[in-house]
Amino acid sequence: MVISQAHFNNKNILNLPRIYKRGPPPRIILTSNIKKTTKFSLQNKSAYDILYNLYINQNLSQTKLGELFNVQSQTVRRWLDRLKIPIKERTDVVSEALIKYKRTSFSNDLPEKAYLIGLRCGDISVQKHGRHFRAIVTTSHPAMLQLFNNTFKKYSKINFYSKYHKTRKLYFWCVYVDLDDSFSFLLNKTHIIPTWIMDNTKFFFAFLSGYFDSEGCIVIYFSKKEKYGSIQWIIKSCDKLILESVVQKLQSFGFNIKYPKLEKKAETNQNKYNKNTGFPYKKDYWAIKICIKSQVFSILNKMDLKHEEKIKKYNLSKELAETNWKNATKRIVVLRNQIKNDTMGFMEIARIHYNKTH
């Protein structure tokens, strides 16, 4: 609608549109607080301009506007009605209050989508949280926090808090991000690889990268006695159907990989905890692996890993292979200790943070 510019009785008073012909015209008095709060010039602005900017653009509530104008919030409501400025529904107000940071919609990049689905099939969980989707991961490894941050920071603010597991007596971190509804494809965890990913080589290896960043590991081994070094590519998971699809696809590319092997059977007593093996699995636990060095390097070259610990192991294995495994034992131990110390330090920070906040 078009509002004619209100004339000023003086520079601090604005007239509002009349509803009744009799009596003085309704008006708004501009207080000193208004002048301090506005992020725009008040000069030659109508009542509509000022209230629209404060209420809609600056997102101030009716209560806050009442405080600034020294009137009741009901009076502000009547002003908005007179000026035909849309009144926000309560659900919109609550939603805006929860959204403290700008969220960016998903890029619609299909390789990135495939990678995210791979992560979701592994460590990442996603819940509907009000009007947005909350992606969460719990970890004691700084590399996983870094991966999560690098993956989602362009879409929203990353949040985290420390937690303590009483049974395991461990401190760790819970990291989460609130995403908009363009990430709804992550809500339901799939237990099979989608057809559109299986039918495209690029999308498949993007998915496999995300899944491996969550569930995979690279094992480097060197025998001093035999002077022989080896590297293994391993994924362990309860998702047998996904592992079978991975094997089927990799076999079609010529990789020497066998169908999933049972590592641990599911147990009925889920509350039973062992300090060495942890809690029992709810489902059977399966593993697939590639042990031929040339094929391990081949598959890792096709993947785009983002997990820093796995990247370091991959880089070390390439360097050892190029130098005929010179000083292999020492360098492998150094990397293992580095990862272990980083993890212990990360957990110690979680302990200090937890004790401060609880």
C-alpha positions in Angstrom: 0.0 0.0 0.0 1.1 3.6 -0.5 1.1 5.9 2.6 1.3 9.6 2.1 4.1 11.2 4.0 2.9 12.3 7.4 3.5 16.0 8.0 5.3 16.9 11.2 3.7 19.1 13.8 7.2 19.4 15.0 10.2 17.2 14.3 9.4 14.7 17.0 5.7 14.1 16.3 4.2 12.0 13.5 0.5 11.8 12.5 -1.2 8.5 12.0 -4.1 7.9 9.6 -7.5 8.9 10.9 -10.3 6.4 11.5 -12.8 8.9 12.9 -13.3 12.4 11.6 -13.8 14.0 15.0 -11.1 14.8 17.6 -7.4 15.4 17.1 -5.5 13.1 14.8 -3.7 10.1 16.4 0.0 10.6 16.6 3.4 9.0 17.4 5.9 10.8 19.5 9.5 10.0 18.6 11.5 9.5 21.8 15.3 9.8 22.2 15.4 5.9 22.5 13.9 5.6 19.1 16.5 7.8 17.6 19.2 5.7 19.2 17.7 2.4 18.1 16.9 3.1 14.4 19.5 2.0 11.9 18.3 4.4 9.3 17.7 8.2 9.0 14.4 9.5 10.5 14.4 12.6 8.4 11.3 13.0 6.3 10.1 9.5 7.2 6.4 8.7 7.7 5.0 6.8 10.6 4.6 3.8 8.3 8.3 4.0 7.2 9.5 4.1 10.8 7.3 1.4 12.2 7.8 -0.9 9.2 11.5 -0.7 9.5 11.6 -1.2 13.3 9.0 -4.0 13.3 9.7 -5.9 10.1 13.3 -5.0 9.0 14.9 -4.7 12.5 12.6 -7.4 13.8 11.7 -5.6 17.1 8.8 -7.1 19.0 5.6 -5.1 19.9 6.7 -5.2 23.5 10.1 -3.7 22.7 8.5 -1.0 20.5 6.2 -0.2 23.4 9.2 0.3 25.6 10.9 2.6 23.1 7.8 4.7 22.4 6.8 4.7 26.1 3.3 3.2 25.4 1.6 -0.1 26.0 2.2 -3.0 23.5 -1.5 -2.9 22.8 -1.1 0.7 21.5 1.7 -0.5 19.2 -0.7 -3.2 17.9 -3.3 -0.5 17.1 -0.7 1.6 15.3 0.3 -1.4 13.2 -3.3 -2.1 12.4 -4.0 1.5 11.4 -1.0 1.5 9.1 -1.9 -1.9 7.7 1.6 -3.3 8.6 1.3 -7.2 8.7 1.1 -8.5 12.2 3.4 -11.4 12.9 1.8 -14.6 14.1 3.1 -15.9 17.5 4.7 -19.0 15.8 6.7 -16.7 13.5 7.9 -14.6 16.5 9.0 -17.7 18.4 10.7 -19.1 15.3 12.5 -15.9 14.7 13.6 -15.8 18.3 15.1 -19.3 17.9 16.9 -18.4 14.7 19.8 -16.3 15.9 22.0 -16.8 12.9 21.4 -16.7 9.2 20.9 -20.1 7.5 21.9 -20.8 3.9 19.9 -23.3 1.8 21.7 -26.4 0.5 23.8 -25.9 -2.6 22.0 -28.7 -4.6 25.4 -30.0 -5.6 24.8 -33.7 -6.2 28.3 -34.9 -5.2 28.1 -32.9 -2.0 24.6 -34.4 -1.4 26.0 -37.9 -1.9 28.8 -37.2 0.5 26.3 -35.9 3.2 24.2 -39.0 2.8 27.3 -41.1 3.3 28.0 -39.2 6.6 24.4 -39.6 7.6 24.6 -43.3 7.1 27.5 -43.3 9.5 28.1 -41.1 12.6 25.8 -38.1 11.9 22.3 -38.1 13.3 19.5 -35.7 12.2 16.4 -34.7 14.0 13.4 -32.4 13.2 13.9 -29.5 15.6 11.0 -27.1 15.4 11.1 -25.6 11.9 14.6 -26.7 11.2 16.7 -29.8 11.0 19.4 -30.4 13.6 22.4 -32.4 12.5 24.4 -33.8 15.5 27.6 -35.8 16.1 29.2 -36.8 19.4 32.9 -37.4 19.3 36.2 -37.4 21.3 38.3 -36.8 18.2 39.1 -33.2 17.2 39.4 -34.4 13.6 35.7 -35.3 13.6 34.7 -31.9 15.0 36.8 -30.2 12.3 35.2 -32.3 9.6 31.7 -31.4 10.9 32.6 -27.7 11.1 34.1 -27.6 7.6 31.1 -29.5 6.2 28.3 -27.3 7.6 29.8 -23.9 8.6 28.8 -22.4 5.3 25.2 -23.2 5.9 24.7 -22.2 9.6 26.5 -21.6 12.9 28.2 -24.6 14.5 27.4 -25.2 18.2 28.9 -27.6 20.7 28.8 -28.6 24.4 30.6 -31.1 26.5 29.1 -34.3 27.9 30.1 -37.0 30.4 29.3 -40.7 30.0 28.9 -42.0 33.6 29.2 -45.7 32.7 32.3 -45.3 30.5 33.6 -42.5 32.6 34.6 -40.5 29.5 34.2 -36.8 28.6 33.4 -35.9 25.0 31.8 -33.3 22.8 28.4 -33.0 21.2 28.5 -30.8 18.1 25.4 -29.7 16.3 24.1 -27.3 13.6 20.6 -26.2 12.8 19.8 -26.3 9.1 16.9 -25.1 7.0 14.3 -27.4 5.3 16.5 -27.8 2.2 18.3 -30.4 4.2 15.2 -32.5 4.8 16.8 -35.3 2.7 19.0 -36.1 5.7 16.2 -36.6 8.1 15.5 -40.3 7.4 18.6 -42.5 7.6 18.7 -44.9 4.7 20.0 -48.4 5.1 20.6 -48.9 1.3 22.6 -46.7 -1.1 20.1 -44.8 -3.3 19.9 -45.8 -6.9 20.9 -42.4 -8.2 24.2 -42.7 -6.3 24.8 -46.4 -7.4 24.2 -45.5 -11.0 26.8 -42.7 -11.2 30.6 -43.4 -10.5 31.3 -39.8 -9.3 28.3 -39.8 -6.9 29.2 -43.3 -5.6 32.7 -42.3 -4.6 31.4 -39.1 -3.0 29.0 -41.2 -1.0 31.8 -43.7 -0.2 34.0 -40.8 1.0 31.4 -39.6 3.5 30.7 -43.2 4.7 34.4 -43.9 5.1 35.0 -40.7 6.9 32.4 -41.9 9.4 32.9 -45.7 9.5 36.2 -46.5 7.8 39.8 -46.7 9.0 43.2 -47.0 7.4 45.6 -49.5 9.1 49.3 -49.1 8.5 51.6 -52.0 9.6 55.3 -52.8 9.3 57.1 -55.9 10.3 60.8 -55.4 11.2 61.5 -59.1 11.1 60.1 -59.6 7.6 60.9 -56.0 6.5 57.5 -55.8 5.0 54.9 -53.0 5.2 51.2 -53.2 4.5 48.2 -50.9 4.4 44.6 -51.9 4.7 41.4 -50.1 3.8 38.6 -51.2 6.2 35.0 -50.3 6.8 33.1 -51.8 9.8 29.4 -51.3 10.2 26.0 -52.8 11.2 24.6 -51.8 7.8 25.1 -55.1 5.9 23.1 -54.0 2.9 25.2 -50.9 2.4 28.4 -52.9 2.7 27.1 -55.4 0.2 26.3 -52.7 -2.3 29.8 -51.1 -1.8 31.4 -54.5 -2.4 29.3 -55.1 -5.5 30.2 -51.7 -7.0 33.9 -52.0 -6.2 34.1 -55.5 -7.7 32.6 -54.1 -10.9 35.7 -51.7 -10.9 38.1 -54.6 -10.5 38.8 -54.3 -6.8 39.7 -57.5 -4.9 37.2 -57.3 -2.1 35.0 -59.9 -0.5 31.5 -59.7 0.8 31.0 -58.6 4.4 32.5 -60.8 7.1 30.7 -61.0 10.5 32.9 -59.4 13.2 30.5 -59.5 16.2 27.1 -60.9 16.7 24.3 -58.8 18.3 23.6 -59.4 22.0 20.2 -59.4 23.7 21.5 -57.7 26.9 22.0 -54.2 25.6 22.8 -52.7 29.0 25.8 -54.9 29.6 29.0 -52.9 29.4 32.6 -54.2 29.1 35.4 -51.7 29.7 37.4 -53.3 26.9 34.8 -53.8 24.2 32.1 -51.2 25.3 28.4 -51.8 24.9 27.2 -54.8 22.9 25.9 -54.2 19.4 22.2 -54.1 18.8 22.7 -55.6 15.3 25.3 -57.9 13.8 28.6 -56.0 13.1 30.2 -56.6 9.7 33.5 -55.7 8.0 34.8 -55.3 4.5 38.5 -54.7 3.6 41.0 -54.2 0.8 44.5 -55.5 1.7 46.4 -55.2 -1.6 48.5 -52.1 -1.4 48.1 -51.0 -5.0 44.4 -51.3 -4.7 44.2 -49.5 -1.4 46.1 -46.5 -3.0 43.8 -46.8 -6.1 40.6 -46.5 -4.1 41.9 -43.8 -1.8 42.9 -41.8 -4.9 39.3 -42.0 -6.1 37.9 -40.8 -2.8 37.8 -37.3 -1.4 38.4 -37.8 2.3 37.8 -34.9 4.8 38.7 -36.6 8.1 42.1 -35.3 9.1 43.3 -38.4 10.9 42.5 -40.6 7.9 44.2 -38.1 5.5 47.3 -38.1 7.7 47.5 -42.0 7.6 47.0 -42.0 3.8 49.7 -39.4 3.3 52.1 -41.3 5.6 51.4 -44.6 3.8 52.2 -43.0 0.4 55.5 -41.5 1.8 56.5 -44.9 3.2 55.8 -46.7 0.0 57.8 -44.1 -2.0 60.8 -44.5 0.4 60.6 -48.4 0.6 59.2 -48.1 4.1 62.3 -46.4 5.5 62.0 -45.7 9.3 58.5 -47.0 9.0 58.1 -48.3 12.6 59.2 -45.0 14.1 57.0 -42.8 11.8 53.9 -45.0 12.4 54.4 -44.9 16.1 54.8 -41.1 16.0 51.6 -40.6 14.1 49.6 -43.0 16.4 50.9 -41.1 19.4 50.0 -37.8 17.9 46.4 -38.9 17.2 46.2 -40.4 20.7 47.6 -37.3 22.4 45.2 -35.0 20.3 42.3 -37.1 21.4 43.3 -37.2 25.1 43.8 -33.4 25.1 40.5 -32.9 23.4 38.8 -35.0 26.1 40.6 -33.1 28.8 39.3 -29.8 27.4 35.8 -31.4 27.5 36.3 -32.4 31.1 37.3 -28.9 32.1 34.4 -27.4 30.2 31.9 -29.8 31.6 33.0 -29.2 35.2 32.8 -25.4 34.7 29.3 -25.6 33.1 27.9 -28.1 35.6 
